Amino acid sequence: MAAQQSDQFKRVIAHCKEYGFIYQSSEIYDGLSAVYDYGPYGVELKNNIKQYWWKAMVQMHDNIVGLDAAIFMDPQTWKASGHVDAFNDPLIDNKDSKKRYRADVLIEDYMEKIEKKINKEVVKAQKRFGDAFDENQFRETNQRVLANQAKFDAVRDRLAKAMTDGNMAELKTMIEEYDIACPESGSRNWTEVRQFNLMFSTQLGNIAGEAGKLYLRPETAQGIFVNFLNVQKTTRQKLPFGIAQIGKAFRNEIVARQFIFRMREFEQMEMQFFVAPGEEMKWYEYWKEVRMKWHKALGTPDEKLRFHDHDNLAHYANAAVDVQFEFPFGFKELEGIHSRTDFDLSEHQKLSGRKLQYFDPEKQESYVPYVVETSIGCDRMFLTVISQALQEEVVPDAKGNDSTRTVMKIHPALAPVKCAVLPLLKNREELTSKAKELFNELRFAFNCQYDEKDAIGRRYRRQDAIGTPYCITIDFDTLEDNTVTIRDRDTLQQERIPIDKIEGIVKEKVSMKALLMD
Ligand code: GAP
């Protein structure tokens, strides 16, 4: 199973490069690790994901407005937010392999091995007992499973406590006690564990030394917090209301693997929802539900998405949950929903000396609002979409024989190219001119491609591989009766349709309206 999953992941990475979705940054210089560039189809898909989020979060809510704050902020911002002091990962080096790891990730990998042992027992028993197998009962009674589960729980609790306490010595003790070896070399020759701040810094041009030190923002949220009163006053919003933003964030990640899952430069789509103190848990539950619906509207099966409560809370949160997706390498965080209390606004208020309070006309009092945040990585959402979409299928070819096709079953509203216009033959001017005429009309309505090169079957395959939901073919009948065929990427059904109906039909099928109404 694990091998199959990693094969699928390799296929996704190779496909992204081959078809112009994603390239390694600075590849000609051997590539900059954990930094990626989006190619022609990648940028279209990414823009559509952003548009889906923006429409759903901002344009469909009367009480949410948008913002585009700068990446650079006054460095005091990061002192107030706690990032200078607490935005750290526990780092450990292996003295023999010279490889650097996150100590908590090494322990999490160890926990994953215990979990795998449990699952192996379950699968074995399932095979042995067949239909009569009761998984819950087995998990509650089998001695080996119970022993491993107890071990797993103990490691998890110990890790959570060490992380909450910032106890680096305890992390090192755990690595030694559990006999964790370097995954590269097998060596157990470790350094001490130390805190490593994840913020990138740079220098202002006109101020030397520490005073001119600037940070590249590690989250977009702070741009929203420092603008809270500007936005509230200029839009005259009443609580509860939200401010949403899409933008780049930067983190000097220690463990930078798994393609675009963990990058050093990435994009976030964040929304801070300001509420009256005491109302935060109600809104926390509300946003959990709304965000899960947003994911499921794309057709993601229920079993591929789940909530996972945080074992250890960030310095600003009193409740936090991840929306996890089953990536090809297992269930991992896709989005975070955090109840951030009044921490950020209060800290900015203290450090800046400026009031960041809301006057509540009903209560006739001023207070610092509480905040519920939804925060999703655009790149992680991209990986979610493509890792589900990429499929290999056996389908009949033009002669009715079995052939394998690679297809990206991306939701039509997110697909980079919505429809391709294909003349049946390249060397018949009456077909190509008719096709170009249609293409030049349709491109005003949605992203469209014209392709006349190679046999029609190969052209269909090319469009399947980039996820184009509809192909329109202009053939000799078109010249007679002004009808064309429209081919559906997923069902492979072809229908004959009057040419003047095509724009309306495709427009409806690729529209975000249905997605948003879901
Ligand atoms: N403002 C809250 C915040 O930044 P987070 O859990 O650290 O919370 C939110 O990040 C989301 O940003 C994550 O759920 C993930 O989707 C994305 N993200 C975080 N670090 C990332 C990285 N290094 N590469 C890609 N996406 C990342």
Boltz pocket constraint, residues with backbone or C-beta under 6 A from the ligand:
constraints:
  - pocket:
      binder: B
      contacts: [[A, 218], [A, 219], [A, 220], [A, 221], [A, 251], [A, 253], [A, 260], [A, 261], [A, 262], [A, 263], [A, 264], [A, 266], [A, 267], [A, 268], [A, 270], [A, 333], [A, 334], [A, 335], [A, 336], [A, 373], [A, 375], [A, 376], [A, 377], [A, 378], [A, 379], [A, 380]]
      max_distance: 6.0
